[in-house]
Amino acid sequence: MSHRKRQRPGFAVATVCCLILLATVLIAALAGCGSAKDTAGTAGTTSTLAAITSSTAGVSTGDTVSITDDAGRKVTIPKTIKKVYGMSPEATNYVYMLAPDMLAGWCYAPAAEEMKFIPAKYQSLPNLGGWYGKNNTGNIEAIIKASPDLILDIGTTNSTSASQDDRIQAQLHIPVVNINDSLATSGRTFRYLGELLGAQSRAEQLANYCDQVIDEAKSVAVKVKESDKVTVYYAEGNEGLNTDPSGSQHTEVLDLLGAVNVAQVKNASGFGEAAVSLEQVLAWDPQVILVASDPSLETHVWSSITGNSDWATISAVKNKKVYQIPHGPFDWFDRPPCPSRILGVRWVGSLLYPNLYHYDMKAETVKFYKLFYQMDLTDAQYTELTQNSGLK
């Protein structure tokens, strides 16, 4: 993952009145200057919008303010933002969790099983398409009609994403802000968005939860001896024969927990999902298999793996440690790699190291859905959500 460029302090270029106004709007910017290196390694960082505005503190004109985003791009945004479009699922999901009423539309059409966990008022939002992974479906006319004040690109920051953001901004004449995000910096991303969208209080609640989970996972991971680390295979695709290795954005949960990802494949950029053979999986002989729950899959992969004699000799299958990843409204592990993975950390941690993770996962799930989705998860929904996941 690319690091953001360290920014250089800037100075006010307006009148004393503008300076006073700006100090109110961007007071956090005076706290310091941040970089990807500063924020990626430590959960609970206090770096917020200061990390992107410190270089432009003082560049304020009327109803707008200029910032430097995580790609090093100078962007002029409205001081007051009422509607937001996320061009990637990560961006869409962050906004949905933080301030759903500000969401201009979806960048994808939620599947029927996802809609079960989404209130009707948000189900009816338009599908505006997006730019992410293999997808280049952004509907220019529909996005302009939706009239967002801001477009968010959240994910891996690199020259390709920066160039794409410039192109989309030029086409739509709507500011695009790039945010470099990872599982470990989930809290920082929520705080960043809270500053942008004027939702600092709620953002801090969500960020604190993320920080606590990540800090705990890091502290537990160092206690696990090499000989006790559990080997895991992440089964993707219609036959379970696609996967992603350690170091991929798609397997960050495993890396954070200190598990051994058995996939010895190239870390493919973009969408990932390297193809492997069953012979390779047999040779890797993982102790645990996590099965993707992508709604677009044509088969029920969990049933195919657990009921197929070709997989039967694998330790995970023999010992009944093949687990379906919960998915609804968003995935607990991947696809997209969004903040719901925070709950996934505790779920996977409890599966791999039950002696180190002591949680009532039903109570924790209900708590998470109330905090992040503002919904009261019913017993029936919990049962449906966690089917074949190892949870009761």
Long-range contacts (C-beta under 8 A, 24 or more apart in sequence): 1-36, 1-40, 1-156, 1-157, 1-180, 1-182, 1-249, 2-36, 2-156, 2-157, 2-158, 2-159, 2-180, 3-35, 3-36, 3-37, 3-40, 3-180, 4-35, 4-36, 4-70, 4-71, 4-72, 4-157, 4-180, 5-35, 5-72, 6-33, 6-35, 7-33, 7-34, 7-35, 7-51, 7-52, 7-54, 7-55, 7-68, 7-72, 8-33, 8-55, 9-33, 9-54, 9-55, 9-57, 10-54, 10-55, 10-56, 10-57, 10-58, 10-59, 11-57, 11-58, 12-57, 12-58, 13-58, 13-59, 14-58, 14-60, 14-61, 18-58, 18-60, 19-58, 21-60, 22-57, 22-58, 22-60, 22-65, 25-60, 25-65, 25-79, 26-50, 26-53, 26-57, 26-60, 26-65, 28-53, 28-195, 29-53, 29-54, 29-57, 30-54, 30-57, 36-70, 36-157, 36-180, 39-185, 39-188, 40-182, 40-184, 40-185, 41-184, 43-184, 43-185, 43-187, 43-210, 43-211, 43-214, 43-215, 43-218, 44-187, 44-211, 44-214, 44-215, 45-185, 45-187, 45-188, 47-188, 47-191, 48-188, 48-191, 48-192, 48-194, 48-195, 49-191, 49-192, 49-195, 49-196, 51-188, 51-192, 52-192, 67-177, 69-177, 69-178, 69-179, 70-157, 70-178, 70-179, 70-180, 71-157, 71-158, 71-161, 71-162, 71-165, 71-178, 71-180, 72-162, 73-162, 73-165, 73-166, 73-178, 75-169, 75-175, 75-176, 75-177, 76-175, 77-149, 77-150, 77-175, 77-177, 77-196, 78-149, 78-150, 78-175, 80-149, 80-198, 81-149, 81-150, 81-196, 81-197, 81-198, 82-149, 83-146, 83-147, 83-148, 83-149, 83-150, 84-148, 84-149, 84-150, 84-151, 84-152, 84-197, 85-128, 85-143, 85-146, 85-148, 85-150, 85-151, 85-152, 85-174, 86-130, 86-151, 86-152, 86-154, 87-130, 87-131, 87-132, 87-138, 87-151, 87-152, 87-153, 87-168, 87-176, 88-130, 88-131, 88-132, 88-152, 88-153, 88-154, 88-155, 88-336, 89-130, 89-132, 89-336, 89-338, 90-132, 90-154, 90-155, 90-181, 90-336, 90-337, 90-338, 91-152, 91-153, 91-154, 91-155, 91-179, 92-130, 93-330, 93-336, 93-338, 93-339, 93-340, 94-152, 94-154, 94-181, 94-189, 94-190, 94-193, 94-338, 94-339, 95-152, 95-193, 95-197, 96-122, 96-329, 97-206, 97-339, 97-372, 97-373, 98-190, 98-193, 98-194, 98-197, 98-199, 98-202, 98-203, 98-206, 99-193, 99-197, 99-199, 99-202, 100-374, 102-197, 104-128, 104-143, 104-146, 104-147, 104-148, 105-142, 105-143, 105-146, 107-132, 107-138, 108-135, 110-329, 111-295, 111-296, 112-295, 113-295, 113-327, 113-328, 114-295, 114-327, 114-328, 114-329, 114-330, 115-329, 116-328, 116-329, 116-381, 116-384, 117-328, 117-329, 117-369, 117-373, 117-375, 117-381, 117-385, 118-329, 119-375, 131-164, 131-168, 132-336, 133-270, 133-271, 134-270, 134-271, 138-168, 140-171, 140-172, 143-172, 143-174, 144-172, 144-174, 148-174, 149-174, 149-175, 150-174, 150-175, 150-176, 150-177, 150-196, 151-175, 151-176, 151-177, 152-176, 152-177, 152-179, 152-193, 153-177, 153-178, 153-179, 154-178, 154-179, 154-181, 154-189, 155-179, 155-180, 155-181, 155-249, 155-337, 156-180, 156-181, 156-249, 182-249, 182-252, 183-214, 183-252, 183-253, 183-256, 183-337, 183-341, 183-342, 183-345, 184-214, 184-252, 184-256, 186-210, 186-214, 186-339, 186-341, 186-342, 187-211, 187-214, 189-339, 190-339, 205-371, 206-339, 206-371, 206-372, 209-342, 209-368, 209-371, 209-372, 210-339, 210-342, 213-342, 213-345, 213-346, 214-256, 214-342, 214-345, 217-256, 217-257, 217-345, 217-349, 218-256, 220-257, 220-258, 220-349, 220-353, 220-356, 220-357, 221-256, 221-257, 221-258, 222-258, 223-356, 224-258, 224-353, 224-356, 229-258, 229-259, 229-260, 230-259, 230-260, 230-287, 230-288, 230-352, 230-353, 231-259, 231-260, 231-262, 231-284, 231-285, 231-286, 231-287, 231-288, 232-259, 232-260, 232-261, 232-262, 232-286, 232-287, 232-288, 232-289, 232-290, 232-352, 233-261, 233-262, 233-263, 233-281, 233-284, 233-286, 233-288, 233-289, 233-290, 233-316, 234-261, 234-263, 234-289, 234-290, 234-292, 234-333, 234-334, 235-289, 235-290, 235-291, 235-292, 235-301, 235-305, 236-273, 236-292, 236-294, 236-335, 237-273, 237-275, 237-292, 237-297, 237-301, 238-297, 238-298, 238-299, 238-301, 239-299, 239-301, 239-304, 240-289, 240-291, 240-301, 240-304, 240-305, 241-275, 241-276, 241-277, 241-278, 241-281, 242-273, 242-274, 242-275, 242-276, 243-273, 243-274, 243-276, 244-268, 244-272, 244-273, 244-274, 244-334, 245-274, 248-272, 249-337, 250-334, 250-335, 250-337, 251-334, 252-337, 252-341, 253-333, 253-334, 253-341, 253-344, 253-345, 253-348, 254-348, 256-345, 257-345, 257-348, 257-349, 257-352, 257-353, 259-348, 259-352, 262-286, 278-310, 278-311, 281-311, 281-314, 282-313, 282-314, 285-314, 285-315, 286-314, 286-315, 286-316, 287-315, 287-316, 287-319, 287-321, 288-316, 288-321, 288-322, 288-323, 288-351, 288-352, 289-314, 289-316, 289-317, 289-321, 289-322, 289-323, 290-323, 290-325, 290-333, 290-348, 291-322, 291-323, 291-324, 291-325, 291-388, 292-325, 292-333, 292-334, 292-335, 293-324, 293-325, 293-326, 293-327, 293-331, 293-335, 294-327, 294-331, 294-335, 295-327, 302-388, 321-351, 321-390, 322-388, 323-351, 323-388, 323-389, 323-390, 324-387, 324-388, 324-389, 325-389, 326-385, 326-386, 326-389, 326-391, 327-385, 328-381, 328-384, 328-385, 329-373, 339-372, 340-372, 342-368, 343-368, 343-372, 347-389, 347-391, 351-390, 361-391, 362-391, 362-392, 365-391
